[in-house]
Structures are given as structure tokens and as C-alpha cells.
Amino acid sequence: MTLKRFSLLLLSSLLISVACLVMAIYYFFYLPGINAEVVDQQQQEYILLKAAFSASAKNLTTLSFDYAVWDSLVEFVAQPSDEFIENNLLPNAFEVANVDAVFIHKADQQLVWQYLDSSITESASVLRGFVEGKTKTNTDTLLPSLAEISAQIASTRHGYYVIAGQLFYVTNTTILPSEGKGEIAGSITMARLVDKEMIDEITGYSMVKFAIDNMSNSTADPLPSNDFFSQDQLKVVNASHSWLIRNKFDDQAVVITVHHRKTSSPKLDAVSVVLLLLIITMIVTFSMMMLSRFLISPLIHFNNNINDSSNDNLMTKVPSQHFIDEIDNVSNSFNQLLIRFAEQQNYLETLTVQDALTEITNRRGLEAFADNAITAWHQQESGFSVMMIDIDHFKLYNDRHDHLAGDKALVDVACCLMETMACYNALVARYGGEEFCVIVQDDKMESITHVAERLRNAVESLHIKHDVDGTLWLTVSIGGVVVPKLFEHAEQYLFHDVLKQADKQLYIAKKTGRNKVVLNVFK
Ligand SMILES: Nc1nc2c(ncn2[C@@H]2O[C@H](COP(=O)(O)OP(=O)(O)OP(=O)(O)O)[C@@H](O)[C@H]2O)c(=O)[nH]1
């Protein structure tokens, strides 16, 4: 797999992983937390509403109790008088206290006095019948029973009732002297219609939006009971929560519905999802750019470099300054390796053009040098000279001494030739066996003759003992040609032709006595 493909794969897997991670965090951590918060807030609203209902009811209960323990009322129940009614049971006072109906009964459940607000005149008789237990549904009574009265059990009872299709909060308290000394005189019942005014009052207390729906006439399937006043725990988030309140005869009466402020847990919509994915993509792309810039690019660079060098033998160093230390180290190691590789390559190249025994240029190196000389000659830039140098009677030398001594003599002669030619623009090469070749960038017969004589002399002066043909020392014969710069149809001739003529001169030198120089002009 290529690095580019790998980085693409990495990018896509990163994108998918981060997206999955974000979704997992959203669904498993964020959403449940928010959900719990919303449930909690809805629970608060429910508790506030319940408290507001109680607070509103408490006013009526307290008022009813205040009247019930008022000694003057005890006397009034025993002996009703218009004067007491005119002075104390004022409709305005009940109106201000938001009381819609008041019934004062004697201990034997005889009605003594009643007050009915104009708003409930239609349901007034039903309400009274309900209180006294005379309605169709109400066989029981809200008044204290005769048994309770005779047992002198003081009581208060209150609750919500649907009466004539309207919801009332009704409270009943036994009337008895304030000191508690004396018999129960009767009971006072106060009723308040749960109307818009009261709903506004409860809403004002609780700041919670709610509705009360009358269910007494509903023909719909009965709803499961869930008591608004005693239930305490909300479990799930809903736009609204409803409670069915049944009356004391277990008929469904009203439904109280709280309309919650926060209606649902936040959900990811399409725009948010796109935005989220965009942000994730940007983050991941930025990370990938960093990764690519600081990690993948250097690796691609290395790879290209290695590919280039293997294609065309060109070795280039890679930049050694990187953001990541490890990449820096790899670069430095790579560059070091490159240097060692180049050194090795040079060494190997040298070996291919170097004679193993004498360590001077071999025939291959000679040919490369000769190519340059020939090219320059073909282009009439310069002439040159070639000398073939052959050790005299070397077979005999080997035979007299041994092969190793022959090797040493060869090395000494090579060194001597190199030293002698050191100050010339020339190449000394071992041509093969005991034969050497010298190419000099000079085409003047006089100077070449001088150079050749110097070479011959230098070898003889080595004084390598070799007593043959009347000489005491090892000698060389030199045959050579001078190739002038300007030569007609030079381009038709190759180095091989020059070499052949030099060889011919060497042959002459050998034949005519050895230890001598024979030169000629190339023709
Ligand atoms: N020791 C040694 N001898 C070599 C090497 N290369 C060639 N020779 C010997 O050089 C000798 C050359 O002998 P010939 O070609 O007969 O010529 P020569 O004896 O020098 O006689 P002339 O050239 O006519 O003077 C042979 O005996 C080769 O074995 C080498 O690398 N080391």
C-alpha cells in the first residue's frame, strides 16, 4: 500500500472513529445528563404547582376554621338572628375572600344560613344537595355525621369535588366554642369554584402553566388514576404531564395538566449534525495535514529519493531539519548511509579501472582516458602521444628469481613510471603482463623523445639486478607514436590504430637491441 493510500485510509478511519466517538459521547453521556436535568426541572414545576394548589386551599380552610371556633357563631347557630347576619356574615367579605358558597348547618344537619355567589347560582342547589348528601351520586355527606356529633368528635374535612360539572374545593369544619368547652353546635362549609380567577391565583403562586379539564361528562375510555396530590416522582420527559383526579365516589372528575416549560430533551437536528461533521472533518483534516507535513511527506521524500537513486544512480541527500526528532534521526542516518554508499561506490568504480597488482590504471581506465584524447584530437583541439613500454627479458627474470620477485619488479617499474610522469599531463597504465602504456597530452616529437628517454633511464636507474644481454639491470624498451593535432581525416582513426603503430615501434625497439626508445609520427 502506498503512503498516499495509507494516509487516505488513515484520514477516513480517523473521521469515522471521531464521528463515532462524538456520537457515543452525545448519546451515552451528554444526552442522559440533559435528560435528567429536564426531568428534574419538570419535577420542580410539578412540586411548585402542587404547593400552589395547597396554598390556595389553605386560605379557605383557615377562614372556615376561624369562623368555626368563633363563639358568636356558636350562639348564632343556637339562635339565628338577622342582626348577626347583617353585621357579620357579609357577602362582600366572602367575595373578597373568593368564597363562592357558605353553608352553616346545625348539629342535626339542618341548614341555618347559606351564602351563594352569583357565579354559581346555576349549580347552587346541586352544590347544597351534594354537601348535604342528597344528590344522586352522593349518598354520603360532607357534613359531620350524627354519630360524630353525638360522640363530640371535632373535625375538618376538605377536598376537590366535581359538582354539577364544575370543580370545587370544599371545606367543612365543626363549629364549637373557642375554649373547646361546650358541645358541637353544627358545622360550617365553604366552597370555592376552581375558576379562571383561582387558576390565575395558582399560576401566580407557582409560575407554572397548567390546565384543569372537566372529565365528569367525558365518554372517553376511563383513564388510569394517578393522584395529583400524592404522587411525587416524574420519570420521563414529556411536553406535558396529566393527572386524573377522581371524586370520592371514584368517578373520573378532572384532569390537571402541567404544560412544561422545557418540553423535550435537545435532539440533534440536520443542521447541527452537518455542523458537527464539518467541525470533525476540519479537525481531522488539520491533524492529517500536520501528519502529512511532518511525517508522511518526509517518508514520501525518502521513498522518492531511494526510487530516483535506484533508477538513474543519482544519490541526493534528504533535508535533515524536521519537526519530529525521530524523522530528523532517520534523515541523518539516511544521509550518512548515502555518504558511505557513495564512498563504497567510488571504491568499486576505482577497482574497475585499477590494476590489482601495481595499483595504477588498468587497460579499462586507459581506454576511457584515450577516448577523451581521441575526441579532442578528432575535434582538432589537441594532439597526443602514445608510448608502449615493455620490460626486457622478463620471462628470464621470472625464471631466474621467482614469480613473486617478478611481481615486485612489476610494482617497482610501475611506481617509477608514475613518478617520472607525475609532472606531465599524462596517464600511465598497465596494459597487460609486463607491458605498460603511457598517453601524454603533447604532440611534439622532441619533448616526447625526451620524456621517453627519461622513462627508460629511470627504470634502468632502479638497479633491479638482471644480468642479461650485457646489462646488469632490468631495462625497458619503448615504442611510441606522436599524433599531431592537425591530421587529415583524423576522425577515421581510432585509438586502436594509434596503439597498433606504437606497438610496431616497440617491436622495432625489441628487435634492434632492447633498452631503447623508437618513436615515429602517426601516419
Ligand atoms: N611475475 C609476473 N610475471 C608476469 C606477469 N605478467 C606476465 N609475466 C611474465 O612476463 C613474461 C613475458 O615474457 P615474454 O612475452 O616471452 O617476453 P620477454 O621474456 O620479456 O622477452 P622480450 O619481451 O622479448 O624481451 C612471461 O614469462 C610472463 O609469465 C605478472 O603479473 N607477474
The ligand as a Tripos MOL2 file, in Angstrom:
@<TRIPOS>MOLECULE
LIG
   32    34     1     0     0
SMALL
NO_CHARGES

@<TRIPOS>ATOM
      1 N1         55.8160  -12.2660  -12.1680 N.pl3     1 LIG1
      2 C1         54.9900  -11.9560  -13.1310 C.ar      1 LIG1
      3 N2         55.2660  -12.2850  -14.4010 N.ar      1 LIG1
      4 C2         54.4420  -11.9300  -15.3880 C.ar      1 LIG1
      5 C3         53.2640  -11.2250  -15.1160 C.ar      1 LIG1
      6 N3         52.6160  -10.9870  -16.2830 N.ar      1 LIG1
      7 C4         53.3760  -11.5280  -17.2570 C.ar      1 LIG1
      8 N4         54.5200  -12.1120  -16.7400 N.ar      1 LIG1
      9 C5         55.5720  -12.7600  -17.4030 C.3       1 LIG1
     10 O1         56.2660  -11.9440  -18.3200 O.3       1 LIG1
     11 C6         56.8700  -12.7730  -19.2550 C.3       1 LIG1
     12 C7         56.8540  -12.1970  -20.6180 C.3       1 LIG1
     13 O2         57.6520  -12.9500  -21.4420 O.3       1 LIG1
     14 P1         57.7490  -12.7420  -22.9820 P.3       1 LIG1
     15 O3         56.4870  -12.2460  -23.5530 O.co2     1 LIG1
     16 O4         58.2540  -14.0400  -23.5310 O.co2     1 LIG1
     17 O5         58.8380  -11.6870  -23.1760 O.3       1 LIG1
     18 P2         60.2180  -11.3830  -22.5130 P.3       1 LIG1
     19 O6         60.7020  -12.5790  -21.8090 O.co2     1 LIG1
     20 O7         60.0760  -10.1760  -21.6420 O.co2     1 LIG1
     21 O8         61.1000  -11.0920  -23.7150 O.3       1 LIG1
     22 P3         61.1040   -9.7380  -24.5260 P.3       1 LIG1
     23 O9         59.8450   -9.0580  -24.2900 O.co2     1 LIG1
     24 O10        61.2880  -10.1650  -25.9710 O.co2     1 LIG1
     25 O11        62.2700   -9.0100  -24.0270 O.co2     1 LIG1
     26 C8         56.1410  -14.1300  -19.1410 C.3       1 LIG1
     27 O12        57.0630  -15.1030  -18.6480 O.3       1 LIG1
     28 C9         55.0680  -13.9080  -18.1940 C.3       1 LIG1
     29 O13        54.8410  -15.0360  -17.3730 O.3       1 LIG1
     30 C10        52.9810  -10.9180  -13.7640 C.ar      1 LIG1
     31 O14        51.9930  -10.3420  -13.4250 O.2       1 LIG1
     32 N5         53.8680  -11.2790  -12.8130 N.ar      1 LIG1
@<TRIPOS>BOND
     1     1     2 1
     2     2     3 ar
     3     2    32 ar
     4     3     4 ar
     5     4     5 ar
     6     4     8 ar
     7     5     6 ar
     8     5    30 ar
     9     6     7 ar
    10     7     8 ar
    11     8     9 1
    12     9    10 1
    13     9    28 1
    14    10    11 1
    15    11    12 1
    16    11    26 1
    17    12    13 1
    18    13    14 1
    19    14    15 2
    20    14    16 1
    21    14    17 1
    22    17    18 1
    23    18    19 2
    24    18    20 1
    25    18    21 1
    26    21    22 1
    27    22    23 2
    28    22    24 1
    29    22    25 1
    30    26    27 1
    31    26    28 1
    32    28    29 1
    33    30    31 2
    34    30    32 ar
@<TRIPOS>SUBSTRUCTURE
     1 LIG1         1 GROUP 0 **** ****
